[in-house]
Amino acid sequence: MSVFFKNTLFFVCFFGAASLFARETVSPVRAPGSFVQFGGLAELHDDVYSADLNLAGEFAPCNCFSIYGDFAYRLVSYEWDTMLHDQVHEMVNLQVNGLNESYLGMKVMPFPFGGVDAGWRFPPREGGRENRFHRFGVSPFGIYDFSRNMVFGMAAEYFTFLEERNFQPGDEFGLKGSVSWKFLWDHDAYSGWKFDYVFLYRWRVQKSRNMNLEKKYREMDDLYRGFKMRVDAARYFAVLGKSFGVAIFYEMNRGYLFGMETGHTIGVYSRFEFGK
């Protein structure tokens, strides 16, 4: 059995498991590559506190194509309510734990400056109570090597949802920009510091519809415009001729350009990259 076939079989099995359930991350615009990543995170979203374990990976048999997967397991999730009128504090256990959303997709990059990313989001099981619709997305992207140690990326996104129980979520668009900067980087050993910054602006362009109601009442007032952003700081080391990194990150997972942000995530992860 060839080494290529063994690696391919490993990643097929990995993505077969990873495609079951996961959590969306705000990742930089990158060319196809091969890596495995494992980490943990703590999240505050709409006054709900959660903790997840996350496993993600990507396999690129060549520089122009890759498949990827991302999944997460929600360990705990609870809500902290504050009643200001009588200073009573309540902690409500939502009893939400289990497999979260999942993501499976592929990148095609026929040109050195860009390509297309297509992905599918699967609804969560016991690990989440939001995003319970299948979602398909297409994202053309471009990459610009500003220097040997700095890469800029831009992407446009389009998402549509599958109708379920006669409910049709509205379509969404997004724009993403990212920059990756390598600091004190040894290109021969592929080791040093790496910093990533991502800004994502997304908006719903079509109101959701509840087909169970009369036609004049079907449209819902749920148009949304908001942003996400993320900062990663990682230290990479040369291990067995490849690159192993440990990182910490902060992510604002829901914000408004006019108003106060309502979601925050912090976490750590380790990442093993198979290609240079």
N, C-alpha and C positions, 0 to 999 in steps of 0.2 A: 504494500500500500504506500503510495507516494506521500511525501510530506505535504504537498498541496492538497491532496485528497483528504488527509487527516485533518488539516486545518479547516478545510471547507466543511467537513462533517461535524467538527466541533462547533463551528459557528451556526450551522443549520440547527443543531440541537439546542444551542444557546438561545437562538431567536425563536425557536419553537416554544420554549418556556417563557422567554421575555415577552412574547406577543400576547400573553394571557392578560396581564393587568399592570398599569403603571401611572406615573404622574408626570405631567408636562413640565419641562424645564425651559428656561430662556437661555438658549445656547448661542454662541457666536456663529457667524456664517463661516463655514469651513469647507475645504475641499474634501473629497472622500479619503478616508483613512481607516486604520484598524486599531481598536483599543477595547479594553474592558475597564469599567469604572464602578466602584462600590462606595457608598457613603451613607450618611445619616443627616437628618435635618429636623429643625423645629420651625413651626409655621403658626402665624397669627393671621386669621382670615375671617372677617366679619365677626369679631369677638369670639371666635372659636380657636382654641389652642390645640395643636396637633404635633405628633412626632412620627416620622416615617423613616424606613430604611429603603435605600434606592440602589438598583442595579441597572446598568446601561452598557451598551456595547455597539460596536460597528465593525463590519468586515468589508474590506476593499480588495478584491482580487487584482485590481489594476488602479491606476490613478484617475480613471474616468468613470468608475462605477462603485457603488457600495450599497449594502443593506444595513439597517440599524434597528435596534429595539431598545425600549426603556420601560422598566416596571418598578413598582414600589409597593411596600407593605406598610399600611398604617398601623402603628403600634397602639396609639391611644389618641382620643380626641374628646375634648370637653369644652364647655362654655362657661364663662364667668360673667354673670349679670350683676349690675349695680343698680339698686333702687335708691335714687338720690333723695326722694322726699322723706324717707325715714331712716336713711343710712343703713339699710339692710343689704347685706351682701349674700348672694346666692351662687353656688357652683352647681351647674346642671351637667351631669354626666350623660353625654349623648350616646354612649355605648357603641361608638363607631370604630371598629378596628377590623382589619382584613385587607385583602388585595384591593389596590386602588386602580386608577385609570391605567391604560396601557397604550403604547405607541409603537407602531411598526411602519417602516418606510424604506425608501431607497433614494439615492442621489445618482443623477446622471450628469456628468460634466464633460461634454464632447470638446469644449474649448478651454484653453488654459486660463481664461478670464471669467468663466461662469458656466452655469448649467441650470438644472431643474431638480428640486426636491419634492417628492410626492409621498404623503404619509396618511395613515389611518389611525384614528383614535378610537379605542374600544371603551365602553362604559365600565365604571368600577363595579365591584361586587360589594362586599360588606365594608370596604374601606373608604367609601365616599358617598355623599348624598347629593352632589352636584355633577354637572356634565354627564348626565345619564342618557346621552344620545350618541349613536355612532356618527363620527365626523370624518369627512375626507377633505384633504387639503393639498393644494399645489402651490409651490413657491419657487419662481425663477429667482436666481441669485447671481451676484457678480462679486469677484474678488480682485483686489488690487494690491500688489506687493509694493508698498511705499518704499521699503528698504528691506535689507536682509533680516532685520529683527522686528519689523512692524508690518502688519497686514490689516487692510481695511476690507470690510465686507458690507454689502447692501443686498436686501431681499424684499420682494413684494409677496404678499400672501393672499390666498383666497380659500375660504372654508365654506363647505355646505354640509348639511346635516340630514340624516335619514329620518323620515317621518315614523313616529311610533305612537301607538294608541291615539291616532288621529290628531297628533300634535306635531306641528312643523316649525322648528326653530328657524329664525331668520339667518340669511347668509351674512358672512363677515369678511372684511378685508383687513390687511395689516401691512405695515411698513417696518422693516427692521434694519438697524445699523449697528455695526460692531467694529471694534479695534482690538487686536492682539499684539502685545508688546513683550518681547523677550529682553531681559535685562541681565547683564553679566553672563551671557549665554555662550557655552562651548558647543559649536556646531559639529565637531567631530564626535564628542561623547554624548551629544544631545542632553545636556544638563545645564541647570541654571534657574533663574527666576522667570516666571511668565505671568503676565497680568492681562485679563480679559475684561472688556466693558461692552455691554449690550444694552441698546435702547429699542423698545418695541412699542409701536403705537397701533392700536387695533380698534376697529369700529364696526358696529352692526348696521348694515345698509338696508335691511329689510325687516319689518316687524314680524315677530313670530305669530303663528296662526293656530287657533284651537278649532279644529274642524268639527268638534262635537257641538258647537254652538251655531246659532243662526248666522247667516252670512254677514249681516251688519255688525255682529258682535265678535267676529272671529279674530280680528287683529288685536294684538296686545301692545300696550305702550311700554315696550322694553328696548327701545333703541339705546345703544350704549357706545360711548367713546371713552377710551382710557388708555393708559400706558403701563408697561412693565419695564423694569431695568434691573440689571444684575452686574455685580463686580466680583471677579475671581482673582485670588492671589495664590499662586502655586509655586512649589519648589520641586524641580525635577532632578533625578539622579540617574547615572548610568548603571544599569543592572543587566547582566548577562548579554551585553551588547545592545540592549534596548533601553527604553526610558521609563522610569517609574517616578510618579509624582504624588505629592500630598498637597491638598489645597483647602482653603477656607473661602466661603463666599457669602455674600449678602444679596438678597433679591427682594425688590418691591414688586409683589405679584399682582397688585391691582392699585392703580392710581388715577388721578384726574388732573388734567391741566389746570382746571379751575375748581379747587376744593382740596380737601385733605385726603391723603392716601389711606387706604383701609386694609392693606395686606402686606405682611412682611415675612420673609423666610431667611434663616441663617443656617449654615450647615458646613460639614467637612466631608471630604471624599478622598479616596486614593485612586490613582489611574495608571494603568499599564499600557503603554503604546507599543504596538508591534512594528510600526513603520517609522521611518525617519523623514 
